[in-house]
């Protein structure tokens, strides 16, 4: 079965990951995000007890 022979496909896979890691990833990480995170005060919620009619 030729699918189990990793000789051509292993090299192609490794080279494609190196290309992604060295060329494309730094270019995509250099973009500035348009929605920067804002430090907001956490909102506190009030818990209202449930009045059960049978208790």
C-alpha positions as CSV (number, residue, x, y, z in Angstrom):
1,X,0.0,0.0,0.0
2,X,1.7,3.2,-1.1
3,X,-0.3,5.3,1.4
4,X,1.9,4.0,4.2
5,X,5.1,5.2,2.6
6,X,5.9,8.4,4.4
7,X,8.9,9.4,2.3
8,X,7.4,12.1,0.0
9,X,4.5,13.2,2.3
10,X,6.5,13.6,5.5
11,X,8.8,16.1,3.8
12,X,6.0,18.0,2.3
13,X,4.2,18.2,5.6
14,X,7.3,19.3,7.5
15,X,8.1,22.0,4.9
16,X,4.6,23.3,4.9
17,X,4.6,23.7,8.7
18,X,8.0,25.4,8.6
19,X,6.6,27.8,5.9
20,X,3.6,28.5,8.0
21,X,5.6,29.0,11.2
22,X,8.3,31.2,9.8
23,X,6.5,33.2,7.1
24,X,2.8,33.4,7.6
25,X,2.4,33.3,11.3
26,X,4.5,36.4,12.1
27,X,2.7,38.3,9.4
28,X,-0.7,37.5,10.8
29,X,0.3,38.2,14.4
30,X,1.6,41.6,13.4
31,X,-1.9,42.9,12.6
32,X,-3.4,45.3,15.1
33,X,-6.7,44.1,16.6
34,X,-9.5,46.6,16.1
35,X,-11.3,45.6,19.2
36,X,-8.8,46.1,22.0
37,X,-9.8,44.7,25.4
38,X,-11.0,47.3,27.9
39,X,-10.6,46.9,31.6
40,X,-14.2,47.1,32.9
41,X,-15.4,46.8,36.4
42,X,-17.2,43.5,36.9
43,X,-21.0,43.9,37.1
44,X,-22.5,42.5,40.3
45,X,-25.9,40.9,40.0
46,X,-28.5,40.8,42.7
47,X,-29.9,37.4,43.5
48,X,-33.6,37.5,44.3
49,X,-34.9,34.6,46.3
50,X,-37.7,32.6,44.7
51,X,-40.8,32.4,46.8
52,X,-42.2,28.9,46.5
53,X,-46.0,28.8,47.0
54,X,-45.9,25.4,48.9
55,X,-43.2,26.3,51.4
